[in-house]
Amino acid sequence: MGIIGIERLVYGVDDLETSARFFEDFGLEREKSASEAVTFLLPEGSRVVLLPLGHPSLPKKSLVSGPGVHEVVWGVDSAQTLEALAGGLTPDLAVSRGDDGIARFVPSFGIPMGLRVFAKTPVISAPDPLNAPGHVRRLNQHRKWRRRAHPKVIAHVVFALPDFDTAYRFMMHKLNFRLTDSQRGFGTYLRADGANNHHNFLLLNANAPLPDMDGTLKFHHANFGVEDIDEMMVGANHMVRRGWEPSHFGLGRHRIDSALFYYLPCPAGGEAEYGADSDCVDDGWVARDWDHPLFAYAHHVHNLPPFLREEPVWNFNYLTDEATAGGRS
């Protein structure tokens, strides 16, 4: 075991009330509120914490610009794991301990992080069986119908970094993350060693030739896992009905991890993503190098963007040397 996922995401926001209303409409359960802090609790036990930008509880050495996630706290399986990981950091970094049980540090690339023992609550899902021509799995029974989406887990968090290779190597060498896939020159997908998500942390190249990349470190998006496509789209429709801006891509499926996605612009910073049906992997997975990185992004989307107008390129290479994969360009 080791790091088993994201224990909490701490946002610094411009407008606390609007940001809190967004996440409530998105389907998160408010745990507690104060004049300058709002906390949401997900069924797995992870949290989203909203603080105003400039709040004294936000990390002082953050290099993240603008609103968005300013601290990622990784959940670990035991106190022994926490001490081992923190001890491996202290030769190079200052590690502070708080009354909340979090061991905090700021790597050289500027994204504040923490480690906390995380007694994750098991989440039970029961997706409806699918019917297809010649393959009946649901006879004399209609699908279940939902009124709202209620995300169960925080699946992953994404940042754009000007030196994403440095961050990749730190996460691998200091926190035991595993490389899952590499979009050559665009991004590196990393899985926590105690999790089976395709990725828990995606590091994007802030200098990649994409419209939303400007060479600066910034929060990009967080993914919140729901049960299936029905829950995802019920959530998306509810958000639009509540007055929030819809996704510019619409519903899609990523090619690189097979996951369904629906991104929503988020007033707390970046985007909030409903996600479902992602690949699950373990240490038997062989990492891949996608040398046509844009076509690793999506197999299909509802609103096809200009950068995906060409026909998909299907080839990729297996990586046998994880230590050099992050530096490919």
Secondary structure, 3 states (H helix, E strand, C coil): CCEEEEEEEEEEECCHHHHHHHHHHHCCEEEEEECCEEEEECCCCCEEEEEECCCCCCCCCCCCCCCEEEEEEEEECCHHHHHHHHHHHCCCCCCEECCCCCEEECCCCCCCEEEEECCCCCCCCCCCCCCECCECCCCCCCCCCCCCCCCCEEEEEEEEECCHHHHHHHHHHHHCCEEEEEECCCEEEEECCCCCECCCEEEEECCCCCCCCCCCCEEEEEEEECCCHHHHHHHHHHHHHCCCCCCCCCCEECCCCCCEEEEEECCCCCEEEEEECCCECCCCCCCEEECCCHHHHCCEECCCCHHHCCCCCCCCEECCCHHHHCCCC
